[in-house]
């Protein structure tokens, strides 16, 4: 039986363009800055703990990440962090907010192909201005029927988005690199999901693949999505 | 001649609920923290300069404000700020992100009255999660046909919003406390604007009132808007 799908949601960071590599680079620099106080393993553990603790206040994005680095630096130095280290952390945060956009392979032609048959919606979380900046620099804006920058990717958020763009979540598919944000909540909302793993993924976004879910599959690259959609919809 | 208006945009911070008072309180505490290094006047000047400098990176909102306080603290102490002061600044930022909502007078009944005749859109800038939290806590969500949390309030942003909610900017009116964000750009987009001054307004939002603009007026409180709309639209 062919599925009826009218809308496709696409994640942005590490689905359309590189993102986690800039966090990884920054974390390396952060560990260098504090190497006299702690090793990288412990530092990353404390940083992730701070990020999780601060999520209800800060939400996702680089500004909150920067604030969590400042907090972690104070913590691991027992309150003895020199202020030039704090100043360097602020600089690192600002650098991240202006990093260049590197599109992943085959992104543009894939969007052109998909947009012939489906409403395309970009669905991303993070800092509003930063996500807008990256979209503008990517040159991909015109391929999308809708842009949704959300504070979190939950089942009700997906249900609302696919109600407004398309014909409801049960006739929508979401594709992205995060099992926790792009796959599980869409399935819970009654939709379809495609996981496209990326070599670098933030620990927070890791989750176990769903079992017995006939509306879920994994593809090794975004470029494989048009062929998969054809098969799925019998188009 | 009666105007045709189909949609009303309403600003949130200091139009529907108190906001600037929490910034003012935090700035007092910030000045207290650094009183051994500089007086409040100079500190506020340096802080505003940092906020303006960082706007292209951080955009609007409390997370960026917190980062700018940290930066200013390093600056005014010539790099000698103790890390417990930085920790207290982080705490102050987190406190702001969970301050209680205090509705301004007559807000609820005004929205009820306006929503009988117009599409209502809440249009606000700031941190995505924080603005969502405040809206949820305000209990006002159901009075609005649309919620638009934007990175900046510019003429194209208003044109796009009133295209989607209503019948274009020339048949839309925006009401809010900021001359720079709620009045001037809407007039530039061809719409109508009502300025409702608030006793406390961030220096960045101050601007000169428009001259020779027949689509602009000032009201002393939100509660006066329904009567004004009736007069304007001949309803």
Interface residues (C-beta under 8 A of the other chain):
Chain A: X54 X57 X58 X59 X61 X63 X64 X66 X67 X70 X71 X74 X77 X79 X80 X81 X82 X83 X84 X86 X87 X90 X93 X94 X97 X98 X127 X128 X129 X130 X132 X149 X150 X151 X152
Chain B: X54 X57 X58 X59 X61 X63 X64 X66 X67 X70 X71 X74 X77 X79 X80 X81 X82 X83 X84 X86 X87 X90 X93 X94 X97 X98 X127 X128 X129 X130 X132 X149 X150 X151 X152
